Amino acid sequence: MTTEEWNNWSGSLRFTPERIETPQTEEEVCELVRQTADAGGTLRVVGQGHSSSPLVQTDDVLLSLEEMTGVESVDADRHQAWVRPGTNIEQLGEELLDEEMAVHNQGDINVQQIAGAIGTGTHGTGDTLGNLSTMLLGVRMVTADGRIIERNIEDDPDFIHAARVSLGTLGIFVGLRIQAEPAYKLHRQEWCTGVEECLDHLDDLIEQNRNFDFYWYPRSDEVKIRTLNPPGETPELGYAELQKENIDWAPRNLSRQRMLKFDEMEYSLPASDGPQAFRRVRDKMLAEHRRDVGWRTLYRTVAADDAWLSTSYKRPTVTISLHHNASLPFWKFFNDIEPVFHSHDGRPHWGKKHNLRADRLATLYPKFDDFRRLRRQLDPDGVFLSDYMAELLGER
Ligand SMILES: Cc1cc2nc3c(=O)[nH]c(=O)nc-3n(C[C@H](O)[C@H](O)[C@H](O)COP(=O)(O)OP(=O)(O)OC[C@H]3O[C@@H](n4cnc5c(N)ncnc54)[C@H](O)[C@@H]3O)c2cc1C
């Protein structure tokens, strides 16, 4: 147990919890939850601390499962595995490769814990690829009364659809059963071109590449296109200059390291609104923010899914992310662009900066009330509800 200031990856979120606990066993997690509940306290579980919204902020108990890592067991025939919650995506990738398996996609980085990445619906890019929470088939979870329950999609699909993106408010994942795939390689290519050339070919780029996204640079008004495809299925882009390429196992090629600290606002929009929304963001940035913001804007696609609080719930999705130095006044820039996202019924990334709360979120998520009902059943006394989470979900 320690007491110290905690900060997230970018440093924009800082707080001092009453104590930080790092249990090593599921029984210790149960005991900590029971103690907290008996004392009338609250407990938030943290993953790798890469969210910059205050999901894990608490003045009471902060629980880290960083000691509970690794693949527990595999079902080689079905390409499934039970995984401990603190396993980070990189470690997961290597352990699954040992079993000749791999996950279907990853985000831009691979340092998040699997429980944290699933818990916020972290996604990569690819219009046929769901976010990482779609891998979740079953959970072992410590509930607010300190018991362990297990639920699987075959027996209780609603529970799993609620649990997939549950932001640590239904219970604490201590085991996650995930669907993977046979191990596969990807040919990664990075291209440079003009923004209009990219937008002119956008539909083809999305349809013809397994993973496609682009970064737009406001200062040069140019874009970097990234494509990943099975070796031998690479695209010909006559209008773009190939700058880099390599082939490797998918888990080693989907993500990259990020050294420069930034903060980020990202919204998920209906896929059909993507190009128009991007043009509006670009126009506004060129007109008003180009002097102050050199950071690139990222455009990605995500398949629709069934997780109640997934930003892609029942909606083929385009995501647009704004970035700015963590040490610079990013709110001014984010607050100015955010209304563009709102006008397209954008759903904010749960783990990034945004200003939405329950009243608006309830209109964006058809299953918001069902989620709240289940949360109240599982945690009637709000053991997992901090002030921010109560406000976010409209729970008191
Ligand atoms: C540099 C950088 C790059 C990023 N790239 C992407 C990207 O490409 N795509 C994308 O979608 N997002 C991206 N993100 C956002 C990031 O993936 C999410 O914020 C993710 O949730 C962080 O995982 P974490 O392990 O740090 O979890 P945390 O931020 O620590 O926690 C996230 C949530 O998960 C919950 N949680 C953690 N552990 C458990 C558990 N055991 N049981 C139940 N709930 C739990 C927490 O309570 C919290 O609500 C990026 C963030 C950064 C800083």
The ligand as a Gaussian input file, in Angstrom:
#p B3LYP/6-31G(d) Opt

LIG

0 1
 C       -0.256000       7.586000     -26.392000
 C       -1.679000       7.069000     -26.396000
 C       -2.146000       6.394000     -27.514000
 C       -3.470000       5.916000     -27.529000
 N       -3.899000       5.285000     -28.656000
 C       -5.190000       4.863000     -28.722000
 C       -5.702000       4.236000     -29.880000
 O       -4.984000       4.029000     -30.864000
 N       -7.012000       3.880000     -29.892000
 C       -7.840000       4.108000     -28.832000
 O       -9.032000       3.785000     -28.912000
 N       -7.376000       4.666000     -27.697000
 C       -6.084000       5.035000     -27.624000
 N       -5.602000       5.602000     -26.462000
 C       -6.481000       5.618000     -25.284000
 C       -6.238000       4.369000     -24.437000
 O       -6.162000       3.201000     -25.225000
 C       -7.395000       4.184000     -23.448000
 O       -7.522000       5.322000     -22.656000
 C       -7.192000       2.913000     -22.580000
 O       -8.287000       2.746000     -21.746000
 C       -5.968000       2.988000     -21.735000
 O       -5.722000       1.720000     -21.146000
 P       -5.081000       1.656000     -19.692000
 O       -4.625000       0.258000     -19.459000
 O       -4.108000       2.741000     -19.540000
 O       -6.386000       1.896000     -18.809000
 P       -6.691000       3.111000     -17.779000
 O       -6.662000       4.379000     -18.531000
 O       -5.822000       2.985000     -16.597000
 O       -8.209000       2.732000     -17.384000
 C       -9.196000       2.828000     -18.358000
 C      -10.534000       2.310000     -17.802000
 O      -10.469000       0.895000     -17.655000
 C      -10.892000       0.538000     -16.359000
 N      -10.169000      -0.659000     -15.933000
 C       -8.828000      -0.826000     -15.867000
 N       -8.552000      -2.052000     -15.381000
 C       -9.737000      -2.667000     -15.145000
 C      -10.107000      -3.926000     -14.618000
 N       -9.199000      -4.839000     -14.221000
 N      -11.426000      -4.215000     -14.502000
 C      -12.378000      -3.325000     -14.891000
 N      -12.075000      -2.109000     -15.378000
 C      -10.767000      -1.784000     -15.510000
 C      -10.567000       1.747000     -15.502000
 O      -11.348000       1.782000     -14.323000
 C      -10.901000       2.882000     -16.439000
 O      -12.273000       3.162000     -16.373000
 C       -4.304000       6.085000     -26.397000
 C       -3.835000       6.752000     -25.268000
 C       -2.523000       7.238000     -25.268000
 C       -2.035000       7.966000     -24.053000

